[in-house]
Amino acid sequence: MLDSAKKRIWNAALRLAPVPTIVRPRASQFWQSYWRERQQEGNFPNYAAAIPLKKWFAHQIVDLAPASVLELGCNVGGNLREIGNLNPAIALYGIELNDRAIQWGRKNVLPSSAQVFCGSMVDTETILSQHGINRPDIVFTSAAAMHCDDTIFSAAKNAALAVGRKAIIHLELNAWTPADLYNGQAWRKSFLSDRWIRDYVSEYEGHPRVSKIETRGIPLKINIMDSIGRMKISDVSALIIVHLNPPDADIPS
């Protein structure tokens, strides 16, 4: 309730001044703590909703014919459910900071075959090794990497490159142009924001495991637009598919 009251007050202030410049943005540690401990369970049904964007995203993944997928920051598991609905033979794995989200998802969302582990995407390699899981074909995020600062994302990216077999996929807040990147970074410096924008293509270009990178726009009619005062925002702006060269060796179980 307190977080909801703060949001109403903040939105009211923004209607008077759409881009405040006097509020210092929260550090990454604050948002990591929020997603781990403080997010409200009342939001879980919204994260679970079988919206068209989730269904479209699941099709993009299933069309690559994976035998297994791993979602970093899977929350209650709505994306894993949609993938499983399209192809029940795909092995579903997830890593999520918030144990309450995992437990709620197991009760209300996730297929019984899905395996979701509590932890940070930074520790992906350790978590998979501890549970005897070999390389998933696809490692993906959906509006999760955008909540991580560059240090956390870099570690998660390196883990995904180490464990992924066929592809890494991001449905995230992507900078299509230098102006997008500049304005998104300026937004964080002048606003109470939990969103980190980045150029996902340049994050992976030149890595020896990367064979090619695809970018796809999200159909506007299925993307979600939210309001912060008079500002309109979308959590995700692009689908990035990083195709991987075959790994040199499997992860020891």
Stockholm file with secondary structure:
# STOCKHOLM 1.0

chainA/1-253         MLDSAKKRIWNAALRLAPVPTIVRPRASQFWQSYWRERQQEGNFPNYAAAIPLKKWFAHQIVDLAPASVLELGCNVGGNLREIGNLNPAIALYGIELNDRAIQWGRKNVLPSSAQVFCGSMVDTETILSQHGINRPDIVFTSAAAMHCDDTIFSAAKNAALAVGRKAIIHLELNAWTPADLYNGQAWRKSFLSDRWIRDYVSEYEGHPRVSKIETRGIPLKINIMDSIGRMKISDVSALIIVHLNPPDADIPS
#=GR chainA/1-253 SS CHHHHHHHHHHHHHHHCSSCSSSCCCCHHHHHHIIIIISCGGGHHHHHCCCHHHHHHHHHHHTTCCSEEEEETCTTCHHHHHHHHHCTTSEEEEEESCHHHHHHHHHHTSCTTCEEEESCGGGHHHHHHHTTCCCCSEEEEESSGGGSCHHHHHHHHHHHHHHCSSEEEEEECBCSSHHHHHHHHHHHHTSCCCCCCBCHHHHHTTCTTEEEEEEECCCTTTSCCEEETTEEECSCCEEEEEEECCCSSCCCC
#=GC SS_cons         CHHHHHHHHHHHHHHHCSSCSSSCCCCHHHHHHIIIIISCGGGHHHHHCCCHHHHHHHHHHHTTCCSEEEEETCTTCHHHHHHHHHCTTSEEEEEESCHHHHHHHHHHTSCTTCEEEESCGGGHHHHHHHTTCCCCSEEEEESSGGGSCHHHHHHHHHHHHHHCSSEEEEEECBCSSHHHHHHHHHHHHTSCCCCCCBCHHHHHTTCTTEEEEEEECCCTTTSCCEEETTEEECSCCEEEEEEECCCSSCCCC
//
